[in-house]
Amino acid sequence: MTDAPNSASAATPALPHEFAGERIEDIDISKEMEGSFLEYAYSVIYSRALPDARDGLKPVQRRILFMMQDMGLKPEKGHVKSARVVGEVMGKLHPHGDSSIYDALVRLAQDFALRLPLVDGHGNFGSLDDGPAASRYTEARLAGAALAMTDSLDEDVVDFVPNYDNQIMQPDVLPSAVPNLLVNGASGIAVGMATNLAPHNLIEVVDGAKHLLFNPKATVDELMEFIPGPDLPGGGTIVGLDGVKDAYRTGRGAFRTRAKVSVEQLGPRRTGLIVTELPYLVGPERVIEKIKQGVDAKKLSGISDVADLTDRKNGMRLVITLKTGFSPEAVLEALYRYTPLEDSFSINSVALVKGQPQTLGLREMLRVFLDHRISVITRRCEFRLRKRRERLHLVEGLLVAILDIDEVIQLIRTSDDSETARTRLMQVFDLSEVQAEYILELRLRRLTKFSRVELEAERDELNSEIEKLLEILGSDERLRGVVSSELDQTAEAFGTPRRTLLTGAVARPTRSGAAAKSLEVADSPCTVMLSVTGRALRVEREPDSTEMPRSTSRATKHGAVFATVDGTVRGELGAVLSDGTLQRFTPVDLPMVPGASIAFSAGVKLTDYLGLTDKKLKVVGLVQLETETLIGLFTQQGVVKRVLLTDLPAKPSFEVITLKGDDRLLAAFPAVDGSEFAVVTSDAQLLRFPADSVRAQGRPAAGMAGVRLGAEARVVFAGAIPAGADARVVTVADSSITLPGTDVATAKVTDWAEIPAKGRATGGVRVQRFLKWEDQIACAWVGTGEPRALSADGAARKLPTELGKRDGSGTPIDGAAAYVGLAP
């Protein structure tokens, strides 16, 4: 009996693929691994790691912004706990864990990681060296720029898709009035691919996008005149733009960034290197650690102390104290070589386009964004048109009912039910079912005489809005105009000046031997050129040549010379400022361009290069300091002065003229004996008088009367013309009350020989007769060579080719002009 169970078991063996009511199937493990890995890779690429090229956001970032908007966390509202935001996002849209959501939220709020933060954080959101506090301790709300990203979401401008459990709808992409992919950059590691984009300046990106919007065939070189390079949140200096150009063309490239460092005297015998800006995502503690390691390893010498004095009031301030007898420049080169004070950034512009990962150049990224904005505005106009037509239909029905309100009321009262009343209204008054139903639901107090006036005004307004919407939808030019206008509004609301300085490439010292002071760039002759729009660059010059380099290039943006000065790459030059001071500088880090193709768009703002914090200051002249130079100075209120630059103080900045009241220095230029001063005023007067009539004065002197000005007139140009020169006078007149954007102006070119010479402090002669609508000379120039006029944004304006009479009126030109200078 005990063997029976075993016998039964042997007779009816269990199936090998069935157990406890479940079915088990054999599979090929290699195929299963392949399929599962592909599914995982697809999920990471499309749902986590890569941003969408349209709004520049990863899914988790998009869901955070959408949920915060849905929660009403607008900038004017109070902050809420970050943990609450994380919980809402995780529970409704992103079930991938709270840590990943909070990390993304923190990054959206960090002003050192994003050029334009989208979340306004309150509390400890971390630093370059430390992580943030836990989500239960920090608070958050949307930043103003985030509203531009989510604006019009309720107007059917983008497609909505279900969330992970099909209970809530979420946007597939945000409307994004901000070109976020370029402005804030992105980084992410997917499976088999990665993305890394540098932040850019919003104003520059908008300018580039607008240019491509109206010039679809624009090249990368043309776009780089508007977007010259990345603009990093922490500032710093980008050294060399070759890698940036490669990235803009192909989507891949690399560039070097350097800290902003100045040399300061810390005491009578103590010199220090002051670091005020660091490369992107490099923290001061990391720099200090690398300096200490370099000193211990004997790679760095001449450093006695390092202190981090960074605080909220003064910002970044890292003080590196040097030992006595060490060259600051040599120590700095070693620091660039062995520490993160110089770092590299690799661009790999991978983003999702129509659901597919693609490597994008600058032109492609702008094109995708513009196509998205055109689609958003088109759908928004269609939505608004539909809503206004629906409302107009109801308003017209109400107006019909009001015309015979007694009959309407009688008809409704005599009807047995609402269905009968609706049918009778439709038949008697020729109304649609929607109109009839709306009248039945309306309160009687709306059917008054006053309501009729309101309805008629609303009808007219609706008709006007419908007409405008139809014009936009019916004209590609009008549609693009709306896109451009909204981009301008975004740039005006959230744009900030450029923080990162762009310079030409600087050769790195070799690793063999000690770092020397002048190893990178030879101290060769050069000419520093300053454009009328304030951009500076340097041009190589033959050692024996005294002539200014000439360019055969076409008229490019910013392409007119304001001032030039000869010197050497590592020599010292002087920049005269509008406050009457002279500031020393060395042109070694200015962008270098070949003399045959001078393009000021490749230059840098000289005020940024000099580190001027007062945005009202302007550079009004460039002078040599290593030789005795006699320069002329002219102020806006007509004061003239000649000063011999000799026995100059060793200070980096010193006064060259004492200005009175609110007067500002207008021009500084060489003024040797035998030359003549040329002064043009805003009321169209030109004074020509000998430079010898102005005696040389000391630096503190306030000058003397140079020109007699009319009521409310000011000096708009001053310069010195060599004796016997074949010079030309260019004047551009316009109206001081012309509305912005009308771009109306006239210009005139006059022979210098027609201008009679007069004495100093007289009123000069009229050089252009105003037309009826003109009341000022907007800009002027007197000199030899080919003149060039530019608009306020640096675009070239065509000047008349024929010479005009001295007191004749001007010829209309192709737009307003703000500057006139010498063609490079």
HUNOR-V38688 format. One line per field, one symbol per residue. phi: phi as a letter, one per 30 degrees, with the letter a starting at -180 (. if undefined). psi: psi as a letter, one per 30 degrees, with the letter a starting at -180 (. if undefined). A space follows every 10 residues. Layout:
# HUNOR-V38688
phi = ???
psi = ???
This chain:
# HUNOR-V38688
phi = .dddeddddd dbddddcbah iccccdbddd dddddddddd dddddccbdc ddddcicded dddddddddd diddedcddb eddddddddd dcbbdcjddd ddedddddcd dcccdbecbc cbjdcibdcb ddddddccba addedddddc diddchcbdc bdddcicbcb ddadehdcdd eddciabacc ciabbabddb dddddddddd dddcbecedd dddddccdld bdeciibcci cddddddddc jblbbccbdd bbcbdcaebb cbccccbcee iccddddedd dddddddidc biccabbccd bddcidaccc dcddjcdedd dddddedcbd dbbcbccbdc adbhicdbcc dedddddddd dddddddddd dddddddddd dddddddddd dddbdddddd ddddddaddd ddddddddch cddddddddd dddddddcdd dddddddddd dddddddddd dddcbddddd ddeddddddd dddbdbddcc dcbddcdddd ddiddcdbdd bddcdacccc ddcjcbabbd bdecccddec ccdddcdidb dcabadabec dcbbcdcddi cccdacdecd ecbdddbdbd dddbdddddd idcddddbdc lbbdcdbdbc ccbbcdcidc acbcdbhddd ddbadcaccc icdbdcabad bddjdbdbbc cdcicbcbbd dddcddbded dcibdcbdcd eidbdcabac cddiddcbcc bbcacdcdde jdhcabbbcb dedddddbdd iccibdcadd deccbaddaa ablcjddbcb ddcjddcdcd ccdcdecddd cecdkdbcbb bcdd
psi = effeeeeeee eikkkfgkkh glkkkkljee eeeeeeeeee eeeeeffeek lkfefgklee eeeeeeeeef fgilefllll keeeeeeeee ffeihgkfee eeeeeeeffj ffekfikfkj kjajglaffl llllffflll lkleffefeg kgfgghflkk llafggfkkl kflleifkie eeefalklja jgllkjkkll keeeeeeeee eeefifgkle eeeffeifll jkegbakkjk geeeeeefef fklllkkllj klkljfaegk klkjjfkllk gkleeeeeee eeeeeeggfk lgkflkkjgk lfefakjjjj kllkfkkeee eeeeeeeflg fkllkkkjik lkjhgkkkkk aeeeeeeeee eeeeeeeeee eeeeeeeeee eeeeeeeeee eefieeeeee eeegkeleee eeeeeeeegh lleeeeeeee fkkfffhlee eeeeeeeeee eeeeeeeeee eeffjeeeee eeeeeeeeee eeefkllkek kkllkkkkll fkllklehee kkilklkkkk lfggkklkkk kkegkfkkkk kglljlkgik kellkkaleg lklkjklfgg lkkklkgegk kklkffikjf ffaljeeeef gkfjffklkg lklkffljkj lkkklfggkl kkkjjlhklf lfklkfkjkk bgkkkekklk ilkflkkkkk lfggkkkjlk fffjkkllef lgalkekkkl kgllkfkklk klkgkillkk kkkakfgkkk ffhklllkkk kfffjkkalk gafalkfkkk lefkgljell kkalajlkkl leggkkkklk fkklleglll kklhlkkflk akk.
